[in-house]
Amino acid sequence: MDDLLATGSVGRTALAAASAAGLDRIEQSGSLLADTELLAPVPRPGKIVAIGRNYREHIEEEGADRPAAPLIFAKWPSSVVGPGAEIRWDPELATQVDYEAELAVVIGKPARHVPESAALDYVLGYTCLNDVSARDIQFGDGQWVRGKSLDTFCPMGPVLVTSDEIPDPQQLQISCRVGGTILQEASTAQMYFGVAAIVSYCSRSFTLEPGDVIATGTPGGVGIFRDPPLLLGEGDEVTVEIEGIGRLVNTCRFEHAAVPV
């Protein structure tokens, strides 16, 4: 992935050619995906830029106002895990852990002062992301970073689909299931601020670098605003699915921390 990010479109073309030439060898001697541990498409991004309150139904369930511009916060890169990895937390630290299905954008080349009309040219590709959130920490702190950045709280995957395969990121179905029950279901067409607008807006304030990830916001249906709340617990299996990308599946586990005396 580092080589692909470093070489940009040239590397992407070379990778496609190599894959096509090696199909027979892969079929004969390659490993099944089911037998392979996949890492996150970008295991340690330089930064994770997250966008809050970007879908109407999510704003309505929260009782918040629509932002006038993309609402930006951060998740720490150390929170990233891949498909199949466990989402772990200490139940004595966080008692209200929630799911958030999101389309993630991976930047392919440096972007600074980029017009919206050209912004998608700076996107390498897309993947699924679960913006796992400890609501009690998030709301208790009065800001969002710590409650959304616990270790393992940013599953990504299962693959990176390059932007040539998804010419319009605003026409994708997105959903989240917990234990087989659909709890979120929407289209990326329902975003207030689309991918191009977000990339352009961010680039006006700071440089987006190759490998940076943008989490574009979650639809309505999160657990904390349900009546009664429906939050994650030990053994829950969470599936984020996005049309054209695939399914990101992770299982939740409690991890009781040993506190030094």
Secondary structure, DSSP 8 states (H G I E B T S, - for coil): -HHHHHHHHHHHHHHHHHHHHTHHHHHHH---GGGS----SSSS-S-EEEEES-BHHHHHHHT----SS-EEEEE-GGGEE-TT-EEEE-TTT-S-EE--EEEEEEE-S-BSS--GGGGGGGEEEEEEEE--EEHHHHHHHSSSTGGG-STT-EEEEEEEEEGGG-S-TTS-EEEEEETTEEEEEEEGGGBSS-HHHHHHHHHTTS-B-TT-EEE----S--STTSSS-----TT-EEEEEETTTEEEEEEEEE-------
